[in-house]
């Protein structure tokens, strides 16, 4: 059968669009939403003996999330120092690794090591809850970019060739909690939240590593979230991030600080904001939640739609079909995104949790690696969703699966890993497969063979 050149070109375009749609190319997938746009079915039950496609031992621990680009899975790890609590070793031996895995068979394709820029954070205390590989990589489909905190930003091509390496500062966190915010891509820019390293956000030309803009602010110093791109009125996009007490909006093209409004009532912010239909949602802090319309100028307090008392200390929420979902203190939550009113609270162990008033009241009102530590070994991962299911991974490898609706019907509870294996990363979803990483292994689950 002979195909016209135009028809052939359309077929290639559709194939390319399909491949792109299946990618999970940054922290929490498409624009940090945590939601896969794939329609392929995902398993609700899985484990070492059920729906496991492959399992790969990694060259070292890490808390960063896997990303998926076509047939490649990328994940970062560290080695040489701090892999053993009792005997951390010498800091001079510390190395970071970017590992590329063939998603079709779970075989390592290549691994690249990056030497540490010393001094780094000493391994111990709260820092040992996540370690030296916490920032999730990001890819544009042709290159992959990694952020290793004080040891810099590195760009690789998909074959593992290093393209450029830049520093964004070498400061260490004053609380000794470390650094965790992940880079994102915008047009031709790689935007790196060097919130600990220099209390800055820095935008690089993604091809050359040339700095295009840099924005420094004291409020960044107690922030561990990842920025999000938000569609604002007038066809523009805002670069939005939650900081202690406030939400900030920037122009992503220039780094200009455009607006701010009330945010989470906390002296530190570990969660990231999510956005839908021009509205930014933040759930986090020790007690606080807020919804604000993007856009505006200077003090945008009139853009605050509601504020409430919902909690999510570490975990970033999901927005889906007019509802917000998040996990906090062993409870899965669902709330009405228009009002903040609680719709469901379900204990991960089963059964409904006691009701709690998460309603905002008056709109615009004020409001481990290895486990243990000051957070009591609390969970670090965030929920992700696909195929109408919500997945949440606890640190001990217990994966809870809920139906993504206002009732949060429990579909499965699955145990993976063991013997101290730590699961602090959020999973990735692509083409009907769920990728889960631990401090030791990368797992791929999916229906069929």
N, C-alpha and C positions, 0 to 999 in steps of 0.2 A: 504493500500500500504506500503510495506517495503522499507525503504531507507537504502542504505549502510552507514556505519559510516562516510566514507570520504565525501559522498554527503551531509549528515546531517551537518557535520562540515563546509562545504562550505556555506550552507544556513545560519548557524549562523554567519559566518564571513561576508557574504554579508549584513545581517541584522545589524550587528555591524557597518560596514562601512557606511551604509545608515544613521544610527542614528548619527554617528559622523559628517557626511557631513552636516546634518541638524542643528548641533549646531552652536550657535553664542557665542563663549566662551570667548571673550575678547573685549577690546575697538575696535570698528569698525570691528568686526567679523574676518574672516580668515586672519591672519597675519596683521591685521590693514588695510586691503585693502578696507573695506567698501562695498565689493561685496559678495552677497550670491551665493553659488554654486548650490543652489536648482533650480529645474525646475518647481516647483509648481507655478501656477498663483497667482498674487497678485492684489488686487483691485486698480484701479486708482482713484476711488471716494469712499469716506467713511466719516462717521461722527457719531454723537450721535444716529442718526436714520437710518444709512445705513452702512451695513457691519461691525457693532460693535459686536464682539463676547462676550466681557465682559469688565468691568471697575472696578478697585479696588482702594479704598481710601487707601493711604499710611500713615504710622504712623508719617511722617514728611517730610519736603522738601528735595531736593537734585538735583544736576545737573549731577551726574554720569549716565552712560548709563546702560540699562538693558542688561543682558547676558542670554542665553538660553542653558540649558544642559539637553538633553532628554526631559522629561516632566516637568522640573523645570525652572522657571524664577527667577533670582536673581537680587536684586536691593538694593542699600544702601541709607540711609536717616539719618537725625539727628533730635534730639528733645531736649527740656529742656532749650535751650538758643538760642537767635537769630532767632526765628521763627516769631517774631513780631518787625518790625522796630521801632515802637513808644515805645515799652517796651521790650527790649531784654532779661531782666531777669538777673539771676546770672550765670556767666561762670561755676561755680562749678557744675551746674546741667546739663551741656552738655553731651549728649550721642550720639554715633553713632549706627546705626542699620543695620544689614544684614537681609533682608527679603527674604524668599523662598516662591514662589507662584506656585500653580499647574496650568500649562498652559492650561489644559483641561477645567477648570471651573472658573479660576480666583480667587480661594479661597486661603487664606494664609495658608501655611503648617506649618511654624514656623518663628520666629523672634528672633534674638540674639542681645543684647545690649552690647556695649563696652564703658566703662568709658573713659573720656578724660584725657590725660596727660597734666596738666596745667603748665604754662599758654599757652593758644591757642591764635590765632589771635582774637583781639577784633572785634565784629560784627559791621560793619559800613563801610562807604566809598566804595572803589572799591571791598573790600572783600565781602561785602554783595551782590555783583552781582552774586556770585555762592555759597558761604557758606562753610559748613563743610563736605559735602559728594559729592566730585567732581571727585575723582579717581574711574574709572570703575573696578569692580572685574575681576578676570580671573579664569578659571577652567580647570583642566585636565580630567574632566569627573568622577573623584573620590573624589576630594576635590575642595573647592572654597577658593580663597585667596583674602583678602581685604587689602587695604592700606589706612590708615586714617591719613596721614601726620605725624605731630609731635606726634600723639597718637599711631603710630606704625603699624606694619604689623601683620595680624592675619590669621591663617589657620583654616578652619573648614572642617569637612567631610560633605557629602551631607545630613546628618540627623541633622546637626546643632551642633555637638560636637566640641568644640574648641580643636585643636590639638597642636598648639603652637602660641606664640606671641613674637615679637621681635621689638626692637627700631632701627630706621635708622637715628636717630638724632632728635633734638628738636629745631633747629633754626627756626625762623619765617622770612617771606619774608620782606626784607628791604623796598620794595615799598608798602607793605601792600596789595598786590594783592592776597596773599594766595598761595596755592599749588594745582596742578591738574593732573600731569603726572600719567599714569596708569601702573601697573605692567604687565609683560609678562612672558610666560613660554618658556624655551629652554631646550630640553632633560630633565634632572633631576633637572634643576635649575629654581628657581623663581627669575627673575631679576626685582629689584625695583628701579625706577628712583627717588631717594631721592634728587632731584635737588635743592629744597629749604631747606630741613631739614638738610642736611650736605654737599651740593654741591657734591653729590656722586651718583654713581650707585652701588648697592649692590646685589650680587647674593647669594641666600640661597639654601641649599639643601631643595627641596620642601617637603621632608618627615619629616625632623628633625628640620628644621630652623637653621641649622649650617651655618655660613657664609663661603662661598667657595672663594669669592673674593670681593674686594671693590676697586673702582676707584674714586678718588677725583680730581676735576678740577674746577678752578675758573669760567670758562665759563658756567658751569651748572647753576650758580646762577641766570641767567636771561632767563631760558628756562622752558617752560611749556608743551612741546610736549612729546609724547610717542615714545620710540625707536622702530625700525623695524628690523626684520631679513631679510637679503638680500643675495641671492645666488651670490657668487663671482666666478671668474675664479679659476680653479683647484679643484673644488668640495667643497670649504670651504663656510662657511656662515659668514657674517659680521653683527655685531650689529651696526646699524647706527642711528644717531640722528642729527637733525639740532640745532645748537647753534648760538648765535649772530655772524654774518659775515661768518660763516664756517659750513661745514658738517664734522662730525667726524665718523670714523669707528673703531670699537673695535673687538677683538677676544672674542666671547661670552663664550668660555670655560674658559678663564683665566682672562678676563678683560683688556688684553694688548691693549694699544692704538696703532693702526696700521697705520692709515692714516688720512689726513685732506685735505680739498680743500676749495675754495671759496664757500660761501653759500648765505644766504639772507642778504642783506644790511640793518640791523636793530640792535638796541641795545637790543632787546628782541625778542624771537621767541616763539609763542604760537601754531603754527601748527605742525603737525607731517609729516615726510617724507613718501612717498609711493614708492614701488619698483615693477619692472617687468622686467624679462629677464636680470637681473643683472645690471639694471640701476636704480638709485635713483633719484626721482623727488621731488623737494621742491617748493611750491608756498606759499608765505607768506610775512611777514614783511609789512612795509608800502608801499614798491614798490620793488618787486623782485621775481625772479623765476630762477631755475637752474636745469639742468640735468647733472648727473655725473655717470660714470661707476664705480661700486663698485670694491674693490680690490686695489692693489697698496701698496705703502709703503711710510711712511713719507708724504712729500708734494706731493699730487696726482693731481696737477694742470693740468697735461696733460690728466687726465681722464675726465675733464669737457667737455661736448658735446655742450652745449649752455647755455647762461644766458639771461634773459629778464626782462621785467618790469611788468609782471602780478602781481596782488595783491590778497591777501587773508589773512586778518588780524588775524582771529581766525580759520576759517573753513579749514579742511584738504581736499586735493583733492582726486579724484578717478582716477585710470588708467583703461581704458577698450578699448580693440580692437585698440590699437595704438593711443588713444586719452586721454587727461586729461580733467577732469570736476571739476569745483569748483564754489562756490557761494561767491560773494563779493559785498558789498554795494548795495544789492537788485538786482544783476544781475547774472544770470546763465551763466557760461562761458564754452566753449569747445575749446581746442587747439590741434594742431598736436604735439604728444609727440616727434617726431623726430626732430622738428625744434623749437617748442615753438610758432609757428605762430597761431594766432587766427583764428578759424573756425566759431564760432558763439558766439553772446552775446545777451541774451534774458532777458528782464526785468521780474522779478517775477510777476509783475502786468499785463504783457502781452505786446507784441510788441518787435521788435528788438531794442537793445541798439545801441548807436552811436558806429561806429567802433573804435577800438583801436589797435595800433600796439604793439602786445605782442611778436613779433619776437625777437629772441635773437641777431640778427646781427652776428657779428664774434664769432664763437665758442671759448669759453674760455675767452671772454672779461668780464670786470667788469660790471659789470652791469649797567541775573541779578535776581540774585535772586530778583524779584520784579521790574526789569527794571531800566532804568536811569543810573546814574553814569558817570564816566569819558569817557566811550566808547559810551555814548549817547544811551544806551539800545540796542546796536548792537547784532546781532544774534551770539549765541555761538555754535550751533550744526554744524555738518558736514554732507554732503550728504551721503546716502547709496543707494545701487542699488541691484535689483533682478528682475527676470522675464522681462528683457529688459527695466526696468523702473528706473528712478532716483527719489529719495524722499528727500525732504529738508524741515525741520521744522523750522519755524520762532518762535521767543520767545513768540508771542501772540497766538500761536496755529494754525497758518495758515500753512498747509502742501501742498507744491507744488510738482506736479508729472510731470515729463518730459519723453519723449521717449529717451532712451539711444542711441542716434546717433548724428552725427555731426550737425544736424539741431536743436536739442533740441526742438522738437515739444511738445507743452504743452498738457498734457492729463487730468489734473484735478487740481483744487484748492479747498482744503477742510479745513473747520474751525472746530476745536475741542476746548473744554475747554471754559473758560470765567471767568469773575469777578477777574481779576488779576492773573489767573493761569499762571505760568511761564514755558515755554518749552525751556530749555537750553541743553538738552541731545540729542545725536544722537540716532535714532531708532535702533532696532535689527530686523533681518529678519530670520525666520526659518519655513520650511515646509508650505509655503504659508500664513504665518501670519506675520503681522507687529506690533511690540511692541513699543509703544511710551509712555515715562514717562514725567510727569510734576512735578511741585513743590507740587502737591496734589494727583495725581492719576497715575495709570498705566493702559494703554489702550491696548487692543488686537483687531486688525482689520483683517478680512479675508473674502474671498468669501464663500457664503453658511452659513449653520448653524454650 
